[in-house]
């Protein structure tokens, strides 16, 4: 029996495992019925993992038709395609970051001036701060990552991979926000029937909260202030905090970059070990660790609860400032290292030359 593996099989299996384990598994674990289901939760996660492994193995070993394709690793890419012709976007990002810094300073000043009483003006400045920070992060971080890892211009010059990177980044952002309870959906990641009416009883509704840590607490203020609540209806709520927002965008860009860069390297390369496998492993670990960030009841503690029946100590570890900061920092480092490793693969790997027949 022939158990040899084709490059196309590796690509199919890698793409499937990214979808199944980086997105499907965390979303399954976050589902209220599974995370609170005891034996049902263990059975659901075990069955999902078993089925995913079987499907991934089947895709890996599936044989396809031989093709006569010659594809170069480098030289055919057009780095200018990455920016989609818009050289104004970095300027927009820098301007938005400047506005964010000014708005943050105004918010801090207004909070200190009115402390311990609330300030409507501080709320307005806080809203402007988060909005400007979001624009700066969404536009600026992708440019920063490509500047730090120039080899990304090669895979991202492929229009389909550029689109795939955008989709993967958006999916990771949404999955992350659901897992850390920044997107709260009644009946999915919170108990059915557990919802809060807007104060006016009308939707959509939004409010900026700047009350919280003392203005003198620099780290806590930077992470948790302001707190913006947006309610589409009584069942779907969006929560925005500056640290969470910037972190989610950064990790989404890193995850998407690592996935498409590894996929491209496997597709173009005759060697599928070394940098490819190391990058795939580290990008997966980094992405999965990212889901543990800043939340004492998110993926890591919930996974322990689902599989082992609950460990209160784990949640206690994640309930302090170190628990909020260390996991995302470790995740970002793992994702950056994965990009460095796959970048080495781009420098050392020869292009594929497949001859007909």
C-alpha positions as CSV (number, residue, x, y, z in Angstrom):
1,X,0.0,0.0,0.0
2,X,1.3,3.4,-1.0
3,X,1.4,6.0,1.8
4,X,3.4,8.6,0.0
5,X,2.2,12.2,0.3
6,X,1.7,14.6,-2.5
7,X,2.3,18.4,-2.1
8,X,-1.4,19.0,-3.0
9,X,-2.4,16.6,-0.2
10,X,-0.3,18.6,2.3
11,X,-2.0,21.8,1.1
12,X,-5.5,20.4,1.4
13,X,-4.8,18.9,4.8
14,X,-3.2,22.2,6.1
15,X,-6.1,24.3,4.9
16,X,-8.6,21.9,6.5
17,X,-6.7,21.9,9.9
18,X,-6.5,25.7,9.9
19,X,-10.3,25.9,9.5
20,X,-11.1,23.0,11.9
21,X,-8.7,23.5,14.7
22,X,-7.9,27.3,14.6
23,X,-11.6,28.3,14.2
24,X,-14.0,25.4,14.5
25,X,-12.6,23.9,17.7
26,X,-12.4,27.2,19.7
27,X,-15.9,28.2,18.6
28,X,-17.2,24.8,19.6
29,X,-15.6,25.1,23.0
30,X,-17.1,28.6,23.5
31,X,-20.6,27.3,22.8
32,X,-22.5,27.5,26.0
33,X,-24.1,24.1,25.7
34,X,-20.7,22.5,25.3
35,X,-18.8,24.5,27.9
36,X,-21.5,23.9,30.5
37,X,-22.5,20.4,29.4
38,X,-20.2,18.2,31.6
39,X,-20.0,14.7,30.0
40,X,-21.7,16.1,26.9
41,X,-19.0,18.7,26.5
42,X,-16.2,16.1,26.7
43,X,-18.0,13.9,24.2
44,X,-18.5,16.7,21.8
45,X,-14.9,18.0,21.9
46,X,-13.5,14.4,21.6
47,X,-15.8,13.5,18.7
48,X,-14.9,16.8,16.9
49,X,-11.2,16.2,17.3
50,X,-11.4,12.6,16.2
51,X,-13.5,13.4,13.1
52,X,-11.1,16.3,12.3
53,X,-8.1,14.1,12.5
54,X,-9.7,11.5,10.2
55,X,-10.8,14.0,7.6
56,X,-7.4,15.7,7.7
57,X,-5.6,12.4,7.3
58,X,-7.9,11.4,4.4
59,X,-7.1,14.7,2.6
60,X,-3.4,14.3,3.2
61,X,-3.3,10.8,1.7
62,X,-5.7,11.4,-1.2
63,X,-4.1,11.0,-4.6
64,X,-4.6,13.5,-7.4
65,X,-3.7,13.7,-11.0
66,X,-0.1,14.5,-11.8
67,X,0.4,17.9,-13.4
68,X,3.1,19.4,-15.5
69,X,3.5,22.8,-13.8
70,X,6.6,24.9,-13.3
71,X,6.1,27.5,-10.6
72,X,8.9,29.9,-9.4
73,X,9.2,30.7,-5.7
74,X,10.2,34.3,-6.4
75,X,10.8,36.7,-9.1
76,X,7.2,36.6,-10.5
77,X,5.6,38.6,-7.8
78,X,4.7,42.2,-8.0
79,X,5.2,43.9,-4.6
80,X,3.2,46.9,-5.7
81,X,0.1,44.7,-5.8
82,X,0.2,44.4,-2.0
83,X,-0.9,48.0,-1.5
84,X,-3.6,47.8,-4.1
85,X,-2.3,51.1,-5.6
86,X,-3.1,53.1,-2.4
87,X,0.0,54.8,-1.0
88,X,-2.2,57.2,1.0
89,X,-3.2,54.5,3.5
90,X,0.0,54.7,5.6
91,X,-0.6,58.4,5.9
92,X,-4.2,57.8,7.0
93,X,-2.9,55.3,9.6
94,X,-0.3,57.8,11.0
95,X,-2.9,60.6,11.1
96,X,-5.4,58.3,12.9
97,X,-2.7,57.3,15.4
98,X,-1.9,60.9,16.1
99,X,-5.6,61.6,16.7
100,X,-5.7,58.6,19.0
101,X,-2.8,59.9,21.1
102,X,-4.3,63.3,21.4
103,X,-7.7,61.9,22.3
104,X,-6.2,59.6,24.9
105,X,-4.3,62.5,26.5
106,X,-7.5,64.6,26.6
107,X,-9.5,61.7,28.1
108,X,-6.8,61.2,30.8
109,X,-6.8,65.0,31.6
110,X,-10.6,65.2,31.8
111,X,-10.8,62.1,34.0
112,X,-8.2,63.5,36.4
113,X,-9.9,66.9,36.5
114,X,-13.3,65.4,37.4
115,X,-12.2,62.4,39.5
116,X,-13.8,60.7,41.3
117,X,-16.9,62.0,39.5
118,X,-17.8,60.9,35.9
119,X,-17.2,63.2,32.9
120,X,-19.3,63.4,29.8
121,X,-16.4,65.1,28.0
122,X,-14.1,62.3,29.0
123,X,-16.5,59.8,27.5
124,X,-16.6,61.7,24.2
125,X,-12.8,61.9,24.1
126,X,-12.6,58.1,25.0
127,X,-14.9,57.3,22.1
128,X,-12.8,59.3,19.7
129,X,-9.7,57.6,21.1
130,X,-11.0,54.0,20.5
131,X,-12.3,54.9,17.0
132,X,-9.1,56.5,15.9
133,X,-7.0,53.6,17.4
134,X,-9.1,51.1,15.5
135,X,-8.6,52.9,12.2
136,X,-4.8,53.2,12.8
137,X,-4.5,49.5,13.8
138,X,-6.6,48.1,10.9
139,X,-4.6,50.1,8.3
140,X,-1.2,50.5,9.9
141,X,-0.5,47.0,11.4
142,X,-0.6,45.2,8.1
143,X,1.9,47.7,6.6
144,X,4.1,47.3,9.7
145,X,4.1,43.5,9.5
146,X,5.0,43.5,5.8
147,X,7.8,46.0,6.6
148,X,9.2,43.7,9.3
149,X,8.8,40.6,7.1
150,X,9.4,41.7,3.5
151,X,9.1,38.2,2.1
152,X,5.3,38.5,2.7
153,X,5.2,40.6,-0.4
154,X,5.7,37.4,-2.5
155,X,2.6,35.4,-1.3
156,X,0.5,38.6,-0.9
157,X,1.2,39.6,-4.5
158,X,-1.1,36.6,-5.4
159,X,-4.6,38.1,-5.6
160,X,-6.3,35.0,-4.3
161,X,-3.9,34.6,-1.4
162,X,-4.3,38.3,-0.6
163,X,-8.1,37.8,-0.5
164,X,-7.6,34.6,1.6
165,X,-5.4,36.6,4.1
166,X,-8.2,39.2,4.5
167,X,-10.8,36.5,5.1
168,X,-8.6,34.6,7.6
169,X,-7.8,37.8,9.4
170,X,-11.4,38.8,9.7
171,X,-12.4,35.3,10.8
172,X,-9.7,35.3,13.5
173,X,-10.7,38.7,14.7
174,X,-14.4,37.7,15.0
175,X,-13.5,34.3,16.7
176,X,-11.2,36.0,19.1
177,X,-13.7,38.7,20.0
178,X,-16.3,36.0,20.7
179,X,-14.0,33.9,22.8
180,X,-12.9,36.8,25.0
181,X,-16.5,37.9,25.4
182,X,-16.0,41.1,23.4
183,X,-18.8,39.9,21.2
184,X,-21.6,38.5,23.5
185,X,-24.3,36.5,21.8
186,X,-27.1,35.3,24.0
187,X,-27.5,31.5,23.8
188,X,-24.1,31.0,22.2
189,X,-21.3,32.2,24.5
190,X,-23.6,33.2,27.3
191,X,-26.6,31.5,28.9
192,X,-29.9,31.5,27.0
193,X,-32.2,34.2,28.3
194,X,-29.3,36.1,29.9
195,X,-29.4,39.5,28.3
196,X,-29.5,43.1,29.4
197,X,-32.1,45.6,28.1
198,X,-30.7,49.0,26.9
199,X,-31.5,51.8,29.4
200,X,-33.8,53.4,27.0
201,X,-35.3,50.1,25.7
202,X,-34.4,51.1,22.1
203,X,-31.9,49.5,19.8
204,X,-29.2,49.9,18.5
205,X,-27.7,51.6,21.6
206,X,-24.2,52.6,22.4
207,X,-22.4,54.2,25.4
208,X,-18.8,55.0,26.4
209,X,-17.8,54.2,29.9
210,X,-14.7,55.9,31.3
211,X,-15.4,55.2,35.0
212,X,-13.1,52.4,36.3
213,X,-9.5,52.4,37.3
214,X,-8.0,55.6,38.8
215,X,-6.5,57.9,36.2
216,X,-3.2,57.5,38.1
217,X,-3.2,53.7,37.3
218,X,-1.4,54.0,34.0
219,X,-1.4,50.3,33.0
220,X,-4.9,49.5,34.1
221,X,-6.2,52.7,32.4
222,X,-4.4,51.9,29.1
223,X,-5.9,48.4,29.1
224,X,-9.4,48.8,30.3
225,X,-10.4,52.5,29.6
226,X,-12.6,53.4,27.9
227,X,-15.2,50.6,27.8
228,X,-17.5,51.0,24.8
229,X,-20.8,49.0,24.7
230,X,-22.7,48.7,21.5
231,X,-26.0,46.7,21.5
232,X,-27.5,45.8,18.2
233,X,-30.4,44.2,20.0
234,X,-30.9,42.6,23.4
235,X,-29.2,39.4,22.2
236,X,-26.0,40.7,20.4
237,X,-23.6,43.0,22.2
238,X,-20.2,44.4,21.1
239,X,-17.7,45.5,23.6
240,X,-14.6,47.6,22.6
241,X,-11.6,48.3,24.8
242,X,-8.4,49.8,23.4
243,X,-5.9,47.1,24.4
244,X,-8.3,44.3,23.2
245,X,-8.9,46.0,20.0
246,X,-5.3,46.6,19.1
247,X,-4.3,43.2,20.2
248,X,-7.0,41.5,18.2
249,X,-6.0,43.3,15.1
250,X,-2.3,42.6,15.6
251,X,-2.9,38.9,16.2
252,X,-5.4,38.6,13.3
253,X,-2.8,40.1,10.9
254,X,0.0,37.9,12.2
255,X,-2.2,34.7,12.0
256,X,-3.4,35.5,8.5
257,X,0.2,36.3,7.3
258,X,1.6,33.1,8.8
259,X,-1.1,30.9,7.3
260,X,-0.9,32.3,3.7
261,X,2.9,32.4,3.8
262,X,3.2,28.8,4.9
263,X,0.6,27.7,2.4
264,X,2.4,29.5,-0.4
265,X,5.8,28.0,0.6
266,X,4.4,24.5,0.7
267,X,2.7,25.1,-2.7
268,X,5.9,26.4,-4.3
269,X,8.5,24.3,-2.6
270,X,9.7,20.8,-3.2
271,X,10.7,20.6,0.5
272,X,7.9,20.4,3.0
273,X,9.8,20.0,6.2
274,X,11.9,22.3,8.3
275,X,10.7,25.9,8.1
276,X,7.3,24.9,6.8
277,X,6.4,22.5,9.6
278,X,8.0,24.7,12.3
279,X,6.1,27.7,11.0
280,X,2.8,25.9,10.7
281,X,3.2,24.5,14.3
282,X,4.2,27.9,15.8
283,X,1.5,29.8,14.0
284,X,-1.1,27.3,15.2
285,X,0.2,27.5,18.8
286,X,0.4,31.3,18.7
287,X,-3.1,31.6,17.3
288,X,-4.5,29.2,19.8
289,X,-2.7,30.9,22.7
290,X,-4.1,34.2,21.5
291,X,-7.6,32.9,22.3
292,X,-6.7,32.7,26.0
293,X,-5.9,36.4,26.2
294,X,-7.2,38.8,28.9
295,X,-10.2,36.8,30.0
296,X,-10.5,34.5,33.1
297,X,-13.3,32.5,31.6
298,X,-12.1,32.3,28.0
299,X,-10.6,29.5,25.9
300,X,-7.8,28.1,28.1
301,X,-9.8,27.9,31.4
302,X,-12.9,26.8,29.5
303,X,-10.9,24.1,27.7
304,X,-9.7,22.8,31.1
305,X,-13.3,23.0,32.4
306,X,-14.7,21.1,29.4
307,X,-12.0,18.3,29.4
308,X,-11.1,18.0,33.1
309,X,-14.3,19.2,34.8
310,X,-13.1,22.6,36.0
311,X,-10.0,23.9,37.7
312,X,-10.7,27.1,39.7
313,X,-7.0,27.9,40.1
314,X,-6.6,28.4,36.3
315,X,-9.3,31.0,36.3
316,X,-7.7,32.8,39.3
317,X,-4.4,33.0,37.4
318,X,-6.1,34.7,34.5
319,X,-8.0,37.1,36.8
320,X,-5.1,39.5,37.5
321,X,-3.2,42.0,35.3
322,X,-0.4,39.5,34.6
323,X,-2.9,37.0,33.4
324,X,-4.4,39.6,31.1
325,X,-1.1,40.6,29.5
326,X,1.2,37.6,29.4
327,X,-0.8,35.2,27.2
328,X,-1.3,37.7,24.4
329,X,2.4,38.7,24.5
330,X,3.4,35.1,24.3
331,X,1.0,34.6,21.4
332,X,2.4,37.6,19.5
333,X,6.0,36.4,20.0
334,X,5.1,32.9,18.9
335,X,3.4,34.2,15.7
336,X,6.4,36.5,15.0
337,X,8.8,33.7,15.4
338,X,6.7,31.5,13.1
339,X,6.9,34.3,10.4
340,X,10.7,34.5,10.9
341,X,11.0,30.7,10.4
342,X,8.9,30.7,7.3
343,X,10.9,33.6,6.0
344,X,14.0,31.5,6.2
345,X,12.3,29.0,4.1
346,X,11.7,31.6,1.4
347,X,15.4,32.4,1.4
348,X,16.6,28.8,1.2
349,X,14.0,26.8,-0.7
350,X,14.4,26.1,-4.4
351,X,11.4,26.5,-6.8
352,X,9.5,23.5,-7.9
353,X,9.9,22.2,-11.4
354,X,7.4,19.4,-12.3
355,X,7.7,17.8,-15.7
356,X,4.7,16.2,-17.5
357,X,4.2,12.5,-17.1
